[in-house]
Amino acid sequence: MRKFIFLFLFVINCAIGPTGGLLVSRTQFAGYANPTNEVASEVQAEDCIVNILGLISFGNAGAGEIAYKNKIKRIVTIDHSETTVLSVLLMKYCTIVTGERGGEE
């Protein structure tokens, strides 16, 4: 039984993100960066997906949706962050989009 519990906790902890703590973790990690470097970093927007007990999940962390809702026309970077509490009690995965606002249309 101890082996099963250890394996269960190990697998859950590995499947969360790039790093994760068993009790609490908060990490931010790089995603995409625009290689042309011709876009100004004027505005930053973030949206998240929240999962509670592995049973309820809600939110939208899609970079395209975040850019659209915040009128970001050209993207500079797309980064990510994740927060977990007790591995499965609460998980929050966020996408952070930085870019240039387009003109008002």
N, C-alpha and C positions, 0 to 999 in steps of 0.2 A: 504494500500500500504506500510506503514511503517513496518508493521509486516512481510510482504513478503520480504522486503529488509533486515531486521534484520535476518530473518530465512535463507535467501540465503547466507549472509555473514557468519553466524554462521556455516552452513553446510560446506561451502567451506573451512573455516578455520580449522574445525575439521578433514577434510579428507586428509590433507596434510601430516602430520607426527606426531611424538610424541608431539611436541609443535609447534605452529606457530603464528606469529604475522600478523596482518592485513596489515601493510605496508611493513615491511621487517623482515625476520627472517633467522638465520643461526644457525643450531644445528648439533651436532654430537652425535651419540648414539651407544651404544655397540650392537653387534650382537652375533656372535659365538666365543667361545674361546676353543682351543684344551685342553681337560681336562688332557691329559697325561703329558703335560709340558716337553716333550722330544724333541721338535722341536725348533731350533734356529730361532730368529727373525732377519734374515739377510737382507731382502728386503721388501719394501712396494710398492704396486702398487694400482692405483685408476682408475676407469672409471665411467662415469656418463650417465644418461638419462636426456635430457633437453626437457622441454615442454614449448611452447610459445603460450600464449593466449588460451590454451586448445585445439588448432587446429592442431599444428605441434609438433610432438614428434620424437626425434631421439636419438640414443645412445644405449649402451649395458652395463648394470650394473650387469651382472651375475658373481658371484664369480669364477665359473669354467672357464669361458672365460678369465677373468682377470688373473687368475693363469696361464693358458695355454700360453697366449700372452707374459707374463713376465717370463716364465720358472720357476715358483714356483712349486716345486714338493710336498712339505709338507706344509700345511697351519697351522699357529699358531692362528690367529684371523681374523674374518671378521667383520668389523665395517661399519657403514653407516653415511652419512651426508645428510642434505637437506638444500637448500637455496630457499627462495621464495621472490618475489617482488610483492607487491599489490595482494597477494593471487593467482591470475590467470594470471597475466601478464607474469611472468617468474617463472618456477619451475625447480629446478635442484636436482636430487636425485643421490647420489654417493655411491658406494660400495668400501671399502678400504680393501685390502687383504694383510696380513703380513705373511711371511713364509720363508722357506728355499729353496734356489735354488738347483735344481738337477744338477748332473754332466752333462757335455756336451756329447751329444750322437751323 
